[in-house]
Amino acid sequence: TALKTAGVLPVGLDIDNLVELAKTQLEREADYLAECIRTGWISSEGPFIKRFEQAMAEAAGRRHGIAVTIGMDMANFVAMRSGIAVARQRLEETANGAERVTD
């Protein structure tokens, strides 16, 4: 290949195997994309998300998994589940002079 000829690849790197692996993965990705388009499941829900959540839950030894779209969603979820969000709300209400504290 041109990369080998140019000498830009690390010594000993077998790019042929990497290219074959990439082709296989891209073929699978194309199949997944076609299925999403065919079934109308191009969103943050659907069978692929469910499969991902289940696989992650199994890998983590948990009953449930939750997929989120961005890191801030996960940070908010963790804060909510750990009670940090409630504590923060109480601090803000106290600092703002709110008369009632909510849970």
Backbone as CSV, one residue per row, in Angstrom:
resi,resn,N_x,N_y,N_z,CA_x,CA_y,CA_z,C_x,C_y,C_z
1,THR,0.832,-1.193,0.000,0.000,0.000,0.000,0.871,1.248,0.000
2,ALA,0.248,2.376,-0.242,0.979,3.645,-0.268,1.546,3.986,1.101
3,LEU,0.827,3.629,2.161,1.322,3.916,3.507,2.578,3.116,3.827
4,LYS,2.601,1.868,3.409,3.798,1.046,3.619,4.965,1.610,2.829
5,THR,4.711,1.942,1.576,5.753,2.472,0.702,6.312,3.780,1.254
6,ALA,5.461,4.612,1.790,5.906,5.903,2.328,6.642,5.760,3.646
7,GLY,6.539,4.591,4.276,7.239,4.354,5.534,6.634,5.072,6.730
8,VAL,5.354,5.380,6.672,4.716,6.099,7.771,4.089,5.178,8.815
9,LEU,4.073,3.883,8.545,3.498,2.937,9.501,4.561,2.442,10.462
10,PRO,4.173,2.176,11.707,5.135,1.610,12.657,5.660,0.260,12.156
11,VAL,6.915,-0.018,12.453,7.534,-1.281,12.043,6.773,-2.437,12.691
12,GLY,6.448,-3.431,11.899,5.767,-4.613,12.403,4.255,-4.536,12.379
13,LEU,3.708,-3.381,12.045,2.256,-3.256,11.983,1.752,-3.937,10.724
14,ASP,0.859,-4.900,10.911,0.287,-5.621,9.779,-1.006,-4.925,9.375
15,ILE,-0.891,-3.978,8.486,-2.053,-3.182,8.077,-3.073,-4.003,7.298
16,ASP,-2.633,-5.056,6.644,-3.576,-5.880,5.879,-4.644,-6.478,6.785
17,ASN,-4.236,-6.974,7.968,-5.217,-7.523,8.908,-6.141,-6.438,9.431
18,LEU,-5.592,-5.252,9.674,-6.423,-4.145,10.152,-7.451,-3.729,9.107
19,VAL,-7.049,-3.714,7.860,-7.965,-3.342,6.787,-9.082,-4.374,6.671
20,GLU,-8.742,-5.650,6.747,-9.771,-6.696,6.675,-10.739,-6.601,7.853
21,LEU,-10.205,-6.349,9.037,-11.056,-6.191,10.218,-11.983,-4.990,10.049
22,ALA,-11.451,-3.885,9.554,-12.262,-2.685,9.327,-13.361,-2.955,8.310
23,LYS,-13.043,-3.686,7.254,-14.054,-4.016,6.239,-15.201,-4.808,6.858
24,THR,-14.855,-5.796,7.677,-15.868,-6.628,8.335,-16.752,-5.774,9.238
25,GLN,-16.126,-4.907,10.031,-16.896,-4.065,10.939,-17.780,-3.081,10.175
26,LEU,-17.248,-2.518,9.103,-18.041,-1.577,8.314,-19.212,-2.268,7.621
27,GLU,-19.020,-3.513,7.215,-20.132,-4.259,6.621,-21.245,-4.446,7.650
28,ARG,-20.864,-4.779,8.897,-21.860,-4.930,9.962,-22.556,-3.605,10.232
29,GLU,-21.779,-2.530,10.285,-22.366,-1.211,10.529,-23.356,-0.852,9.421
30,ALA,-23.011,-1.184,8.183,-23.919,-0.914,7.061,-25.204,-1.720,7.215
31,ASP,-25.076,-2.969,7.656,-26.268,-3.799,7.892,-27.132,-3.202,8.999
32,TYR,-26.490,-2.754,10.088,-27.231,-2.154,11.201,-27.942,-0.886,10.744
33,LEU,-27.248,-0.064,9.981,-27.838,1.174,9.483,-29.035,0.881,8.580
34,ALA,-28.885,-0.092,7.690,-29.978,-0.464,6.797,-31.184,-0.951,7.604
35,GLU,-30.936,-1.724,8.658,-32.038,-2.207,9.495,-32.737,-1.045,10.199
36,CYS,-31.954,-0.090,10.692,-32.555,1.085,11.343,-33.445,1.843,10.375
37,ILE,-32.958,2.047,9.170,-33.738,2.775,8.167,-34.980,1.979,7.782
38,ARG,-34.809,0.673,7.574,-35.924,-0.179,7.154,-37.021,-0.235,8.217
39,THR,-36.634,-0.277,9.492,-37.622,-0.406,10.568,-38.075,0.936,11.133
40,GLY,-37.416,2.023,10.728,-37.797,3.335,11.229,-37.243,3.663,12.598
41,TRP,-36.301,2.869,13.095,-35.753,3.094,14.426,-34.477,3.917,14.365
42,ILE,-34.598,5.160,13.948,-33.463,6.074,13.977,-33.772,7.091,15.059
43,SER,-33.460,6.742,16.285,-33.766,7.605,17.424,-32.946,7.133,18.616
44,SER,-33.277,7.684,19.768,-32.584,7.298,20.991,-33.259,6.112,21.671
45,GLU,-34.187,5.479,20.991,-34.861,4.293,21.515,-34.853,3.217,20.434
46,GLY,-35.326,2.060,20.777,-35.439,1.004,19.788,-34.627,-0.211,20.147
47,PRO,-34.649,-1.211,19.283,-34.025,-2.497,19.607,-32.507,-2.426,19.783
48,PHE,-31.828,-1.565,19.044,-30.373,-1.485,19.204,-30.011,-0.885,20.560
49,ILE,-30.758,0.121,20.983,-30.501,0.737,22.285,-30.785,-0.271,23.390
50,LYS,-31.886,-0.977,23.258,-32.237,-1.991,24.266,-31.146,-3.067,24.358
51,ARG,-30.662,-3.528,23.203,-29.597,-4.537,23.201,-28.329,-3.993,23.835
52,PHE,-27.994,-2.741,23.545,-26.814,-2.111,24.135,-26.955,-2.016,25.650
53,GLU,-28.120,-1.547,26.121,-28.350,-1.412,27.557,-28.258,-2.770,28.257
54,GLN,-28.830,-3.792,27.642,-28.781,-5.124,28.238,-27.356,-5.659,28.291
55,ALA,-26.612,-5.465,27.216,-25.228,-5.941,27.176,-24.369,-5.219,28.212
56,MET,-24.557,-3.918,28.362,-23.788,-3.165,29.342,-24.159,-3.577,30.765
57,ALA,-25.444,-3.810,30.996,-25.886,-4.255,32.319,-25.259,-5.608,32.656
58,GLU,-25.273,-6.515,31.703,-24.664,-7.834,31.928,-23.175,-7.707,32.198
59,ALA,-22.496,-6.870,31.422,-21.059,-6.688,31.599,-20.733,-6.093,32.976
60,ALA,-21.639,-5.265,33.497,-21.422,-4.628,34.798,-22.014,-5.446,35.944
61,GLY,-22.631,-6.585,35.616,-23.232,-7.415,36.650,-24.480,-6.795,37.260
62,ARG,-25.225,-6.054,36.470,-26.439,-5.388,36.940,-27.660,-5.908,36.191
63,ARG,-28.833,-5.661,36.761,-30.073,-6.079,36.103,-30.472,-5.139,34.976
64,HIS,-30.112,-3.854,35.096,-30.558,-2.855,34.138,-29.394,-1.985,33.696
65,GLY,-29.511,-1.466,32.499,-28.551,-0.502,31.979,-29.303,0.647,31.349
66,ILE,-28.691,1.820,31.356,-29.337,2.999,30.784,-28.361,3.669,29.829
67,ALA,-28.772,3.832,28.590,-27.962,4.544,27.609,-28.344,6.015,27.642
68,VAL,-27.339,6.884,27.586,-27.596,8.325,27.528,-26.894,8.882,26.298
69,THR,-27.346,10.046,25.864,-26.803,10.601,24.631,-25.565,11.444,24.843
70,ILE,-25.440,12.098,25.988,-24.253,12.916,26.250,-23.818,12.730,27.697
71,GLY,-22.572,13.064,27.970,-22.011,12.887,29.309,-22.747,13.655,30.393
72,MET,-23.269,14.836,30.065,-23.970,15.625,31.073,-25.231,14.917,31.536
73,ASP,-25.894,14.187,30.632,-27.059,13.400,31.035,-26.654,12.383,32.099
74,MET,-25.512,11.734,31.881,-25.049,10.740,32.849,-24.697,11.408,34.171
75,ALA,-24.028,12.554,34.124,-23.674,13.261,35.359,-24.931,13.647,36.132
76,ASN,-25.942,14.128,35.439,-27.194,14.484,36.103,-27.881,13.261,36.691
77,PHE,-27.859,12.156,35.954,-28.478,10.921,36.439,-27.776,10.431,37.710
78,VAL,-26.453,10.419,37.676,-25.690,9.969,38.850,-25.962,10.890,40.036
79,ALA,-25.982,12.202,39.789,-26.256,13.145,40.872,-27.642,12.904,41.466
80,MET,-28.624,12.675,40.603,-29.982,12.434,41.066,-30.045,11.145,41.891
81,ARG,-29.428,10.085,41.382,-29.488,8.781,42.064,-28.717,8.777,43.378
82,SER,-27.694,9.604,43.491,-26.881,9.604,44.701,-27.363,10.608,45.739
83,GLY,-28.357,11.417,45.402,-28.869,12.401,46.341,-28.200,13.754,46.228
84,ILE,-27.203,13.866,45.384,-26.500,15.142,45.241,-27.447,16.218,44.732
85,ALA,-28.323,15.867,43.807,-29.241,16.855,43.233,-30.159,17.423,44.304
86,VAL,-30.642,16.580,45.204,-31.533,17.045,46.276,-30.763,17.971,47.205
87,ALA,-29.543,17.569,47.568,-28.732,18.411,48.448,-28.434,19.755,47.790
88,ARG,-28.140,19.745,46.510,-27.858,20.991,45.793,-29.090,21.888,45.776
89,GLN,-30.250,21.285,45.540,-31.486,22.062,45.521,-31.706,22.712,46.882
90,ARG,-31.467,21.989,47.957,-31.648,22.538,49.296,-30.678,23.687,49.543
91,LEU,-29.433,23.525,49.120,-28.450,24.595,49.284,-28.861,25.840,48.505
92,GLU,-29.327,25.646,47.271,-29.745,26.793,46.465,-30.944,27.496,47.087
93,GLU,-31.889,26.726,47.593,-33.063,27.332,48.206,-32.675,28.090,49.468
94,THR,-31.767,27.541,50.251,-31.299,28.211,51.462,-30.564,29.503,51.089
95,ALA,-29.699,29.418,50.098,-28.933,30.581,49.675,-29.834,31.659,49.095
96,ASN,-30.921,31.250,48.458,-31.848,32.221,47.862,-32.918,32.696,48.848
97,GLY,-32.869,32.217,50.080,-33.832,32.634,51.073,-35.193,31.986,50.937
98,ALA,-35.255,30.830,50.287,-36.537,30.142,50.131,-37.024,29.690,51.507
99,GLU,-38.319,29.798,51.722,-38.869,29.465,53.019,-39.123,27.984,53.199
100,ARG,-39.339,27.280,52.134,-39.623,25.845,52.281,-38.534,25.046,51.584
101,VAL,-38.212,23.915,52.168,-37.209,23.010,51.589,-37.942,21.797,51.077
102,THR,-37.691,21.456,49.816,-38.363,20.302,49.220,-37.392,19.138,49.122
103,ASP,-37.941,17.946,49.035,-37.113,16.739,48.864,-36.982,16.397,47.417
